[in-house]
Amino acid sequence: MVIYQPAMGSQRWRVNRVMSSLWQAGSPAYVYLVPDVKDWFIMGEDDYTEEDKQAVNRLPAQISLLAKLLEHHPKPVSAMPLPKDSVPAGTIHTLVRDNEGKQAPELNLTDCQGRRLNTRSLHGKVILLNFWASWCPPCVEEIPSLNRLKAHYEDRDLHIVSVDYRTVKRNRRYRHSSRIFQSISLY
């Protein structure tokens, strides 16, 4: 395994612990820290730097070298069975209240069509505030479940506000290219 991690990435702090766990388990694992770039360097966003461009140009050659490095490691013929008791099962019986009596901070948001929302206008209503990123596959995969949740509670005053981690410009592109945003508000 090779972890290809931007050196200035938000998950950089996890690399040492992940690599240590892989090595302790006997996995042939390597890490390559891509210098001078952040997590989304390959996306070519508005804040695309010269370092980002250079890192993207080096990527094919680096993947080829890393693949050659991994070629020399033995590969398992079949998957090892997991012990049945390796992950303890549990049940969630209730939600835990957090910061009871504390008001959430006010947010001023602009949606894909340029409409503005101040969360103060939703005071006293149930709001599910979802922070996500269009470049994050699990984030995108959860959107249909948010649509189902909204549909399930359509007779109630539930507002689902989905805030993209990146920019409104990107949201507009994503909104027009996808039909997965059925009943949730995208900001």
N, C-alpha and C positions, 0 to 999 in steps of 0.2 A: 504494500500500500504506500502511496505517496500523498501527502497532504500538501497541496499547493496553496499556501496562505499568504495573502497580502501582508506585508510587514506592518502597515499602518491600519490594518483591518480591525473591525470591532470585536472579532473573536480571537485575535492574536494571543490574548492572555490565557486562552484554554490550551494552546498547543503543547506546552510542556507536560501538562497533566495527561492529555490524550496520548501523546507519544510514550510517556512513561508506562501507561496502562497497556498499550499495544506491545511494547518491548517486554514487559513483565509476563505477558501472555504468550511470548515466543513468536510474535508476528514479525515478519521482515517489513519494517516500516521506516519511511524516510519523510523528512519534511523539507520543503523548499520555501523559504520566505522571499516573496517577490519584493525587492527593494523599492522604497519611495512611492508605493501606491496604496490606495484604500480598497475596500471590498468590491466596489462596483467599477473598478478600472476598466474592465473588459466591455462594459455596457456603452461606452462612448457618449456619456451624458453631456449636459451643458458645461459642466466644470471639468471637462476632459483636459488633462495636462500633457505636456511633452513627455513626462515620465510614464504616464498611462499609455501613450502611443508607442513608446519604445518597448514597454512591457508586453503589449499586445503583439508587436512585431516579433518579439523573441519567443513567444508562446509555442508555435509549432516545433521549433528546434528543441525547446526545452522538453516538450512532451515526448518527442522522439528519444532524447537522451534518457529521460526517466523510464520510459518503456524498456529500453535496452538494459538499464540497471535492474529492473524487475524480472527480466527474462531469465536471469541466472539463479533465481530462487526456486526451490521446489514448490510445486503446486499440489494441493490435496486432490486425491482422486475422487473423494466424495465428502459431503458435509459431515462434520462430527455431530452426533446426536447431543442435544442439550439435556441436562438432568431435569427431570420433571419438577423438582423442588428448587430450581435455581432462582426463580423470581417469586417472592412471596405475594400471594393474592390479597387484595383488600377491597373493602367496600366503602364508598363515600356515603355517609348517612345524611349529612346536612352541609350546608354552606356555612362558612365562618364569617361573621360580620367584621368588617375592618373599618376603622375610623368612623364609627357610628357618630352621627351628629355633625360631622365635618362636611362642609360643602366642597364639591369638586371645583377646581378653577374654571373660570369662564374661558371658552374658546371661541375665536372668530375664524370661521372657515369659509372657503369659496369652493363650490362644487365644479364639476366638469363643464357645466354650461355657463359658469360665471355667476351663479346665484350664491348669495351670502347667507350664512347661518351663524347666529350667535347662540351658543348653548343656553344662555340665560332665557331665551324664548321657550325652552323646553322644561323650565323649572317645574318640579312636581310631577313630571312624567317619567316613565321608565325608559332609560337610555342604555343601550349596549354600545359602548364606544370601542371600536375595533381598530387598532393600529396595525397596519400591514405594509407589505412592499410588493410591487408588481414583479420584481425580480426574484421573489422568494416562492418557490414551488409550493411548500406547505401553506403559505398564506393564500395563494390563489386557489388551492384545492379546498380551503375551508369556506370559500364564498358561497357555493351552492348550499352548504348546511346553514349558513346565515339566511339565505333566501327561504329555506324550509322553515326555519325558526320564525321568521317574520310572517310567513303564510299561516303557520300554526296559531299564532297569536294575533291574527289580523283583526279580530273583533275587539282587541284590547288596544290600549294606547302605548304600544311599544315602538320605540324609534331606534333603528340600527343605523349608526353613523360610522362609516368606514373611512379612516384617514390614511391615505397613502404616505409612506415614509419619505417619498421623493417630492416631485413638483407637480403643480396643477397641469402644466404643459404636457407632461408625461401621462397624467391621468386622462386627459382628453384623448390622446392617442390610444390608450388602453381601452377606454370606454367605448370608442368607436369600433375597435377591432374585436370586441368580445360581447357576447349576449349573456354572460353569466351574472351580470348585475341586474337582477330583475326588480327587486323591491327594496333594495338597500340604498342608502344615500352615500355616494362616493365623493370624498373630499380630498 
